[in-house]
Structures are given as C-alpha cells and as structure tokens.
Amino acid sequence: MKGRQPTDLLLRCTILDKDGNVTTISGQFKRSDLCTEHRLNPRDLRKIDSRIPNLVPTILVRKEAILVNVLHIRALVKADAVVLFDTYGSADSRLHSVFLYHLEHNLKSKNSGQPYEFRALESILLSVLSALEAEMVFIRNLVGGLLAELEDDIDHDRFKRLLHYSRRLASFQNRAKLVQESLEEVLEQDGDLVAMYLTDKMNGVVRQMEDHEDLEVLLESFAKQVEENVNEAENIQSNVQSTQEIVELILDSNRNALLTLDLKISILTMGIGIGTLVAGVFGMNLRSHFEEHEYMFWIMSAVSMLIAGGFSWSGLHRCGPRLLITHAPHILTSHVPGHVVRNLGSQKSAK
C-alpha cells in the first residue's frame, strides 16, 4: 500500500479577521494546529474537510465556533474570525470568489447591528440559497424547453432526455430537502441556538434558553426560501412524471395500433387462404362432373370469393377496430397538462 503523503495532513484555508479583511488566501495548515488553535476535536474537521465525501449538510455548534458544511460551503465561524476550507490543489471557482467578496463586504458592514458570527452565517446562507436558485432556474429552463418540444413531436431522443432531466431534478430536490432539514434541525434545538451567540459568550454575557429570537428569525427566513425551491422542484417533478406517463400511454397506443394492424392482415390472409382452399380442391385431378358445366368455373370462383370475403369481414368485425386511446383525452383531460392532451388528440386524428 502507498504511504500517506505529508500533504494529506494539510488543509487549504482562507482566513478573514474580525474586521472582515482577508489575512490568508488558500494557506496550508496542519490539522493538529487547527484543532489546537480553535479548540476542535479531530473528528470535527472531517465534517468540513472537502476531500472527504460528505453529502449530508450539517451545522454543528461547538464551544467557540460554528461548523458549517452546506453544499459548496465548508467554513468555521468564530466570534472574531472566519475560516473557509478549500479543496487541496484546486483553483478557486467563480462561485467561491463571489461568495468570498460578499462575505468580506458583509463582515466589514457593522451598521446592521448583528454580531460578527451572524453576519458571516448570513453570507454563507445567502451563497447557498443563490446556488440553489441558480440551479433551479437552469433545470426549469431545461425541462420547460423539453416539454415544449414534446408538444410538437415525441421521439426516442426527447424521451431519453426527459428521463435524464427527471433524474437530475430528483437529485436537486434531494439536496434541497437536506439543506432544509439541516436548518430545521438547528431551529428545533434551543440549546444550539443560544450557543451560536459566540460574541456574547466571548464577552461573558449569559443568555436565557429562550432568548434567541434574532437568530431564529434569520434561520427561519432562509429555511422558508429553501422550502420554496423544494416546492417548485416538486411541482416540476410532478409535471415531468405526468408527461412521462402520458407519453408511455401514447407509445403503448401506437404499439397496440400496430398489433391491431398485424391482426387484421392475419385475418385477411386466413380469409384468402380459405378461398384458395376451394380452388385447390377443384384443382386436383379428380372428377366431380362440375367441369362439364359451361358456367361452373365462374360460379365456383364467385363462391370462393364470397367465402373469403365473408370470413374476412366476420374476423375484422369481431376484432373491434375501436381502441381505448380514442376515449383517452376525455378521461385524462382533468389530470394531465394541456400539451399532453393535445398530443393525444393529434395521435387520434392521425389514426
């Protein structure tokens, strides 16, 4: 086995001081030094180390810090400093740069009256909410454009894209729900809410267990906005599922139409075969004395055609040409989107 490299014990961090100024950009720090300086347990760093896969958003409260691991943000918030953790060896992304600029500006603005840690937490949640909203708009445009294309024609490629977008939407919906649950989990714990007043704790101010209204309002505001994204994703997912079901119904109806056509052709073939049976019987080298009559050839030909036509008509009549899809638009109008019903109508008129 390959031994651990010295860089495995290092973390890349960007540090902002109490005035909101960036003192260190992507600096390398040892885990042990970070634990000693910020009075953390080694297991706490596993929650915010971006090299360790951790898909569940968490907001943890410690004695002197708040550990945040939500989507693309991994940070340690204190009463007088903010430590942002970056992936080792990677370049800063545009999203991270925008977040860092907003965080620096928000920490320097002291007119809001909020303590340092709340301004940092607000910037973090704003960045998370912006990322969710941006992805929601992108997925909404993708799905909306595809549904508009499905109004004109339904083909294999578009249906495959619809399934791909549905999986992507389900993944986004799951991540948004996890963010919402992490905020609600903190809101349900009065002890954690009070412990998040790091500035008061540093100044020796003792707060009552129920005295956390400012922080509660802040977190509830973001929780409601995340919930709106979750509800919108659920609505889009519902429309996609309805469209998938109706598209499958249309494809099934086309398959049934092909099976019905095949059955009709088989019935016609069998009818013609019965007609040729009569001709085959009289075509054998046997004497029936019918051949002595002058008009018997035309009579037997007409009888053969009548038998073939009668059997074919009887089989086609019993087959039942009416399909369930001819009544589907009247049944499903109140349960599916309008563009899908128009597709059903166009399928019926084509038949």
matplotlib code that plots the C-alpha trace (Angstrom):
import matplotlib.pyplot as plt

x = [0.0, 1.1, 2.1, 0.3, 1.9, 2.7, 0.1, -2.6, -2.2, -2.6, -5.8, -6.1, -7.8, -8.8, -9.0, -10.8, -10.1, -12.6, -12.6, -13.5, -10.1, -8.6, -5.4, -4.6, -5.7, -5.5, -2.9, -1.8, -2.4, -1.9, -4.9, -3.3, -2.6, -6.2, -7.6, -5.4, -6.0, -9.8, -10.3, -11.8, -11.8, -10.1, -13.5, -14.9, -12.6, -13.9, -17.2, -15.7, -12.8, -13.8, -11.6, -13.8, -17.1, -20.0, -23.2, -25.4, -25.4, -24.6, -24.5, -22.6, -22.2, -19.0, -17.8, -16.1, -17.1, -19.9, -19.0, -20.9, -20.9, -23.7, -23.4, -20.2, -19.5, -17.3, -16.5, -15.6, -17.2, -15.9, -16.7, -13.8, -12.7, -14.0, -12.0, -13.1, -11.8, -10.9, -10.1, -6.4, -4.7, -7.8, -8.3, -11.0, -14.2, -16.3, -18.9, -16.4, -14.9, -18.4, -19.1, -15.8, -16.4, -19.9, -18.6, -15.8, -18.2, -20.8, -18.3, -17.0, -20.5, -21.3, -24.3, -26.8, -26.3, -25.8, -22.9, -19.9, -20.9, -24.4, -23.2, -20.9, -23.6, -26.0, -23.4, -23.0, -26.7, -27.1, -24.5, -26.1, -29.6, -28.1, -26.6, -29.9, -31.9, -29.4, -29.6, -33.4, -33.7, -31.3, -33.3, -36.6, -35.5, -34.2, -37.4, -39.7, -37.9, -38.1, -41.8, -42.4, -40.6, -42.7, -45.8, -44.6, -43.3, -42.4, -39.3, -36.8, -34.1, -36.5, -38.0, -34.5, -33.6, -36.8, -35.7, -32.2, -33.7, -36.0, -33.1, -31.2, -34.3, -34.7, -31.1, -31.5, -34.8, -33.0, -30.1, -32.5, -34.5, -31.3, -30.4, -33.9, -33.7, -30.4, -31.8, -34.9, -32.8, -30.9, -34.2, -35.6, -32.6, -32.9, -29.5, -27.7, -29.4, -28.3, -24.8, -24.5, -24.3, -20.5, -19.9, -22.0, -20.3, -16.8, -17.9, -19.3, -22.9, -25.3, -28.4, -31.6, -32.5, -35.4, -33.5, -32.6, -35.2, -32.8, -31.1, -34.3, -35.8, -32.6, -32.6, -36.4, -36.2, -33.6, -35.5, -38.7, -36.8, -35.2, -38.7, -40.0, -37.3, -38.2, -41.9, -41.1, -38.9, -41.7, -44.2, -41.8, -41.2, -44.9, -45.4, -42.5, -43.9, -47.3, -45.8, -43.8, -46.9, -48.9, -46.0, -45.8, -49.6, -49.2, -46.4, -48.5, -51.4, -49.2, -47.9, -51.5, -52.3, -49.5, -50.6, -54.2, -52.9, -51.0, -54.0, -56.1, -53.6, -53.5, -57.3, -57.3, -54.6, -56.6, -59.7, -57.9, -56.4, -59.9, -60.9, -57.9, -58.8, -61.9, -60.0, -57.3, -59.9, -61.3, -57.8, -57.0, -57.1, -60.4, -63.7, -66.6, -68.6, -68.7, -66.2, -68.8, -71.0, -70.2, -70.6, -69.4, -66.0, -67.4, -69.8, -67.1, -64.9, -67.6, -68.3, -64.7, -64.5, -67.7, -66.3, -63.0, -64.8, -67.3, -64.7, -62.5, -65.4, -66.5, -63.0, -62.4, -65.8, -65.1, -61.6, -63.1, -61.4, -62.1, -59.2, -59.2, -57.0, -59.9, -61.5, -58.4, -58.4, -61.9, -60.8, -57.4, -58.2, -58.6, -55.4, -52.6, -51.1, -52.7, -49.9, -50.1, -53.8, -53.2, -50.6, -53.3, -55.7, -53.2, -52.4, -56.2, -56.7, -53.7, -55.3]
y = [0.0, 3.5, 5.5, 8.7, 11.9, 14.9, 16.9, 14.5, 16.2, 19.7, 21.7, 24.7, 27.6, 31.2, 33.2, 36.5, 38.5, 40.4, 43.5, 41.4, 41.6, 38.5, 37.7, 34.4, 33.1, 29.4, 28.9, 25.4, 24.4, 21.2, 19.5, 19.4, 23.1, 23.9, 21.7, 23.3, 26.9, 26.6, 24.0, 21.4, 17.6, 15.9, 14.4, 17.9, 18.6, 15.5, 17.3, 20.3, 18.7, 19.0, 16.0, 13.7, 12.9, 14.2, 14.7, 15.5, 19.2, 19.9, 22.9, 22.0, 24.2, 23.9, 25.9, 28.7, 28.0, 27.1, 24.4, 24.8, 22.2, 23.0, 22.4, 24.2, 25.9, 24.5, 27.0, 27.5, 30.7, 32.2, 35.4, 37.2, 35.1, 33.0, 30.1, 28.8, 25.4, 24.7, 21.5, 21.0, 21.6, 23.1, 26.6, 28.9, 28.7, 31.7, 30.8, 30.7, 34.1, 35.7, 34.3, 35.5, 39.0, 39.2, 37.7, 40.3, 43.1, 41.9, 41.4, 45.0, 46.4, 46.9, 49.1, 46.2, 45.7, 42.0, 40.3, 39.1, 35.5, 36.2, 38.4, 35.5, 33.0, 35.2, 35.4, 31.7, 31.0, 33.6, 31.9, 28.5, 30.0, 31.6, 28.4, 26.5, 29.2, 29.3, 25.5, 25.6, 28.2, 26.2, 22.9, 24.8, 26.1, 22.7, 20.9, 23.6, 23.7, 19.9, 19.8, 22.5, 20.2, 17.3, 19.2, 19.0, 15.5, 12.6, 10.7, 8.4, 11.0, 13.5, 10.9, 9.8, 13.4, 13.7, 10.7, 12.3, 15.6, 13.8, 12.1, 15.5, 17.2, 14.4, 14.9, 18.6, 18.0, 15.7, 18.1, 21.0, 18.9, 18.0, 21.7, 22.5, 19.6, 20.9, 24.3, 22.9, 20.7, 23.7, 25.6, 22.8, 22.9, 25.8, 24.9, 25.1, 28.4, 30.0, 28.6, 30.2, 33.7, 33.5, 37.2, 37.2, 34.1, 35.7, 38.8, 36.8, 37.6, 34.8, 34.4, 32.6, 29.4, 31.0, 34.2, 33.6, 35.4, 37.3, 34.1, 32.2, 34.8, 34.7, 30.9, 30.7, 33.2, 31.1, 27.9, 29.3, 30.3, 26.9, 25.4, 27.4, 25.9, 22.4, 23.0, 24.3, 21.3, 19.0, 20.7, 20.4, 16.7, 16.1, 17.6, 15.5, 12.3, 13.1, 13.7, 10.5, 8.5, 10.0, 9.6, 6.0, 5.7, 7.2, 4.8, 1.9, 3.0, 3.2, -0.3, -1.5, 0.0, -1.9, -5.1, -4.5, -3.9, -7.1, -9.0, -7.6, -8.6, -12.1, -12.3, -11.2, -13.7, -16.5, -15.5, -15.6, -18.9, -20.4, -19.1, -20.7, -24.0, -24.3, -23.6, -26.1, -28.8, -28.4, -28.1, -31.7, -34.3, -35.8, -36.0, -34.1, -33.6, -29.9, -29.3, -30.4, -27.4, -24.4, -21.7, -23.7, -22.1, -18.6, -19.9, -21.6, -18.6, -16.3, -18.8, -18.8, -15.0, -14.8, -17.3, -15.5, -12.1, -13.3, -14.9, -11.8, -9.4, -11.6, -11.7, -8.0, -7.2, -9.3, -7.8, -4.5, -1.5, 0.9, 1.5, 2.7, 5.7, 7.2, 8.0, 8.8, 12.6, 12.8, 10.7, 12.3, 16.0, 16.9, 15.0, 15.9, 19.0, 20.6, 20.0, 16.2, 16.2, 17.9, 15.2, 12.6, 14.4, 14.6, 10.9, 10.1, 12.3, 10.7, 7.4]
z = [0.0, -0.8, 2.3, 3.2, 1.9, 4.1, 2.2, 3.5, 6.9, 5.4, 4.7, 2.4, 4.3, 3.6, 6.8, 7.4, 10.6, 12.9, 10.5, 7.5, 5.9, 4.2, 6.1, 4.4, 1.0, 0.4, 3.1, 4.2, 7.8, 9.7, 11.1, 14.6, 14.5, 13.5, 16.3, 18.9, 17.8, 17.5, 20.3, 18.0, 18.0, 15.0, 14.1, 13.7, 10.8, 9.0, 8.6, 6.9, 5.0, 1.4, 0.4, 2.5, 0.7, 2.9, 1.1, 4.2, 5.0, 8.7, 11.0, 14.2, 17.3, 19.4, 22.4, 20.4, 16.8, 14.4, 11.8, 8.5, 5.7, 3.3, -0.5, -1.7, 1.6, 4.3, 6.9, 10.6, 12.0, 15.3, 17.1, 15.5, 12.5, 9.6, 8.2, 4.8, 3.7, 0.1, -1.7, -1.7, -5.0, -6.7, -8.1, -6.7, -8.6, -9.7, -7.2, -4.4, -5.4, -5.4, -2.0, -0.6, -2.0, -0.4, 2.9, 3.1, 2.4, 4.9, 7.7, 7.2, 7.4, 11.1, 10.6, 10.7, 14.5, 14.1, 15.8, 13.7, 13.6, 12.4, 9.5, 8.5, 8.8, 6.7, 3.9, 3.9, 3.7, 1.0, -1.1, -0.6, -1.4, -4.6, -5.7, -5.2, -7.0, -9.9, -10.4, -10.0, -12.8, -15.0, -14.5, -15.0, -18.4, -19.4, -18.5, -19.8, -23.2, -23.5, -22.7, -25.3, -27.8, -26.8, -27.8, -31.5, -31.6, -29.4, -30.3, -28.6, -28.1, -26.4, -24.2, -23.2, -22.4, -20.3, -18.2, -17.8, -16.7, -14.3, -12.5, -12.4, -10.9, -8.3, -7.3, -6.9, -4.9, -2.6, -1.9, -1.3, 1.1, 3.0, 3.3, 4.6, 7.1, 8.4, 9.0, 10.7, 12.9, 14.2, 14.7, 16.9, 19.3, 21.7, 23.3, 19.9, 19.0, 22.3, 21.9, 18.5, 20.1, 20.1, 20.7, 23.8, 25.0, 24.4, 26.3, 29.2, 28.6, 29.8, 27.7, 28.6, 26.9, 25.0, 24.2, 20.6, 18.6, 16.2, 15.1, 14.9, 12.5, 10.4, 10.0, 9.5, 6.7, 4.8, 5.6, 4.0, 0.9, 0.6, 1.1, -1.9, -4.0, -2.8, -3.6, -7.0, -7.7, -6.5, -8.9, -11.9, -10.9, -10.8, -14.3, -15.6, -14.2, -15.7, -19.0, -18.8, -18.0, -20.9, -23.3, -22.3, -22.9, -26.3, -27.2, -25.9, -28.0, -31.1, -30.3, -29.9, -33.3, -34.9, -33.2, -34.4, -38.0, -37.8, -36.6, -39.4, -42.0, -40.5, -40.7, -44.3, -45.1, -43.5, -45.4, -48.7, -47.7, -47.1, -50.6, -52.2, -50.4, -52.5, -55.7, -54.6, -54.0, -57.5, -59.0, -58.1, -60.8, -59.6, -61.5, -59.9, -63.1, -62.3, -65.0, -67.6, -67.0, -69.0, -66.2, -63.3, -63.3, -62.8, -60.2, -58.1, -58.4, -57.1, -54.3, -53.3, -53.3, -51.2, -48.7, -48.4, -48.1, -45.6, -43.3, -43.5, -42.8, -39.8, -38.4, -38.8, -37.3, -34.2, -33.9, -32.9, -34.6, -31.8, -29.4, -25.8, -26.9, -28.8, -25.5, -23.5, -24.0, -22.4, -19.5, -18.8, -19.5, -15.9, -14.8, -17.2, -18.7, -21.7, -24.1, -23.4, -24.1, -27.4, -28.2, -27.5, -29.8, -32.6, -32.2, -32.5, -35.6, -37.3, -36.9]

ax = plt.figure().add_subplot(projection="3d")
ax.plot(x, y, z, "-o")
ax.set_aspect("equal")
plt.show()
